Amino acid sequence: MSNPFNLSKKIPDSINSVLFDFLEMRYKHFYKANQDIIDDYLYMKEKLVELEARLNLNYTLSVTNSKTSGKLVNAKLKLPYAKNTKNKSKYPYFNIHVGKLENYKKGLKDPLLLVDAEKKIMAFIDKKHPLHILGSDNQQLIFLYN
């Protein structure tokens, strides 16, 4: 890897404000010269992380007891790229209603429940947080699960 700072012997070899000012100036010059490449790299990296989170859904199923409806199954979905203003955690959680527990004979381990949960989660993400990617002409392209 080449050294982007190109330090010369004119810089003192002790830690001081001159060294800081020189490195800061070189950093700003490097960013200005390569701004398009750096911004494109960061954008693509962010979108890859978001797409990976969409492909590998991170959720847990739980049963809640409702006075009027009985036992309900909810999915607690973690989307690191989406903001949830109702929750102050680093990774927002979204509660998604999946269905009534009585509809699934094996409880939380029922294969039909897992299929239904993923369908409802994907529908929720498509509705609330679809994947937006900028195209080559700076137009937003929207990608959905279905």
JODAUR-V937382 format. One record per residue. N is the residue number from 1. RES is the residue in three letters. SS is DSSP state (A for helix, B for strand, O for the rest). PHI is phi as a letter, one per 40 degrees, with the letter a starting at -180 (* if undefined). D_FIRST is the distance of its C-alpha to the first C-alpha in Angstrom with 2 decimals. Layout:
n = <N & N>
res = <RES & RES>
ss = <SS & SS>
phi = <PHI & PHI>
d_first = <D_FIRST & D_FIRST>
This chain:
n = <1 & 2 & 3 & 4 & 5 & 6 & 7 & 8 & 9 & 10 & 11 & 12 & 13 & 14 & 15 & 16 & 17 & 18 & 19 & 20 & 21 & 22 & 23 & 24 & 25 & 26 & 27 & 28 & 29 & 30 & 31 & 32 & 33 & 34 & 35 & 36 & 37 & 38 & 39 & 40 & 41 & 42 & 43 & 44 & 45 & 46 & 47 & 48 & 49 & 50 & 51 & 52 & 53 & 54 & 55 & 56 & 57 & 58 & 59 & 60 & 61 & 62 & 63 & 64 & 65 & 66 & 67 & 68 & 69 & 70 & 71 & 72 & 73 & 74 & 75 & 76 & 77 & 78 & 79 & 80 & 81 & 82 & 83 & 84 & 85 & 86 & 87 & 88 & 89 & 90 & 91 & 92 & 93 & 94 & 95 & 96 & 97 & 98 & 99 & 100 & 101 & 102 & 103 & 104 & 105 & 106 & 107 & 108 & 109 & 110 & 111 & 112 & 113 & 114 & 115 & 116 & 117 & 118 & 119 & 120 & 121 & 122 & 123 & 124 & 125 & 126 & 127 & 128 & 129 & 130 & 131 & 132 & 133 & 134 & 135 & 136 & 137 & 138 & 139 & 140 & 141 & 142 & 143 & 144 & 145 & 146>
res = <MET & SER & ASN & PRO & PHE & ASN & LEU & SER & LYS & LYS & ILE & PRO & ASP & SER & ILE & ASN & SER & VAL & LEU & PHE & ASP & PHE & LEU & GLU & MET & ARG & TYR & LYS & HIS & PHE & TYR & LYS & ALA & ASN & GLN & ASP & ILE & ILE & ASP & ASP & TYR & LEU & TYR & MET & LYS & GLU & LYS & LEU & VAL & GLU & LEU & GLU & ALA & ARG & LEU & ASN & LEU & ASN & TYR & THR & LEU & SER & VAL & THR & ASN & SER & LYS & THR & SER & GLY & LYS & LEU & VAL & ASN & ALA & LYS & LEU & LYS & LEU & PRO & TYR & ALA & LYS & ASN & THR & LYS & ASN & LYS & SER & LYS & TYR & PRO & TYR & PHE & ASN & ILE & HIS & VAL & GLY & LYS & LEU & GLU & ASN & TYR & LYS & LYS & GLY & LEU & LYS & ASP & PRO & LEU & LEU & LEU & VAL & ASP & ALA & GLU & LYS & LYS & ILE & MET & ALA & PHE & ILE & ASP & LYS & LYS & HIS & PRO & LEU & HIS & ILE & LEU & GLY & SER & ASP & ASN & GLN & GLN & LEU & ILE & PHE & LEU & TYR & ASN>
ss = <O & O & O & O & O & O & O & O & O & O & O & O & O & O & O & O & A & A & A & A & A & A & A & A & A & A & A & A & A & A & A & A & A & O & A & A & A & A & A & A & A & A & A & A & A & A & A & A & A & A & A & A & A & A & A & O & O & B & B & B & B & B & B & B & B & B & O & O & O & B & B & B & B & B & B & B & B & B & B & O & O & O & O & O & O & O & O & O & O & O & O & B & B & B & B & B & B & B & B & B & A & A & A & O & O & O & A & A & A & O & A & A & A & A & A & A & A & A & A & A & A & A & A & A & A & A & A & A & O & O & B & B & B & B & O & O & O & O & O & B & B & B & B & O & O & O>
phi = <* & c & c & c & c & f & c & b & c & c & c & c & c & b & c & a & c & c & c & c & c & c & c & c & c & c & c & c & c & c & c & c & c & b & d & c & c & c & c & c & c & c & c & c & c & c & c & c & c & c & c & c & c & c & c & b & c & b & a & b & c & a & b & b & b & b & c & c & b & g & c & b & b & b & b & b & b & b & b & c & c & b & c & b & c & c & b & b & c & c & b & c & b & b & c & b & c & b & i & c & c & c & c & b & c & c & g & c & c & c & c & c & c & c & c & c & c & c & c & c & c & c & c & c & c & c & c & c & b & c & c & b & b & c & c & c & c & g & c & c & b & b & b & b & c & b>
d_first = <0.00 & 3.76 & 6.54 & 8.95 & 11.82 & 12.32 & 14.70 & 17.56 & 20.37 & 22.72 & 21.59 & 23.64 & 22.04 & 24.05 & 23.65 & 25.85 & 26.38 & 25.11 & 21.60 & 21.94 & 23.30 & 20.60 & 17.73 & 19.90 & 20.57 & 16.94 & 16.33 & 19.42 & 18.59 & 15.17 & 17.10 & 19.94 & 18.02 & 16.35 & 19.17 & 20.33 & 17.11 & 16.51 & 20.22 & 20.41 & 17.61 & 19.43 & 22.76 & 21.90 & 20.51 & 23.75 & 25.93 & 24.48 & 25.24 & 28.66 & 29.41 & 28.57 & 30.97 & 33.57 & 33.34 & 33.56 & 36.29 & 36.59 & 40.28 & 43.16 & 46.81 & 49.57 & 53.32 & 55.06 & 58.78 & 60.42 & 64.06 & 64.84 & 62.65 & 62.37 & 59.16 & 56.17 & 52.73 & 49.78 & 46.07 & 43.75 & 40.64 & 37.28 & 35.17 & 32.08 & 31.54 & 35.18 & 36.99 & 40.33 & 42.25 & 44.87 & 42.54 & 40.43 & 38.13 & 34.35 & 34.71 & 37.84 & 40.50 & 42.90 & 46.25 & 47.45 & 50.98 & 51.07 & 54.77 & 57.71 & 57.45 & 60.85 & 59.45 & 57.22 & 59.28 & 56.59 & 55.31 & 51.59 & 50.89 & 52.65 & 50.50 & 52.10 & 51.04 & 47.37 & 47.66 & 49.54 & 47.11 & 44.09 & 46.12 & 47.11 & 43.59 & 42.22 & 45.11 & 44.40 & 40.72 & 41.74 & 44.31 & 42.55 & 38.77 & 38.07 & 34.54 & 33.76 & 30.97 & 30.65 & 31.33 & 30.14 & 33.09 & 32.36 & 35.29 & 35.21 & 35.56 & 37.25 & 36.83 & 39.46 & 40.04 & 43.24>
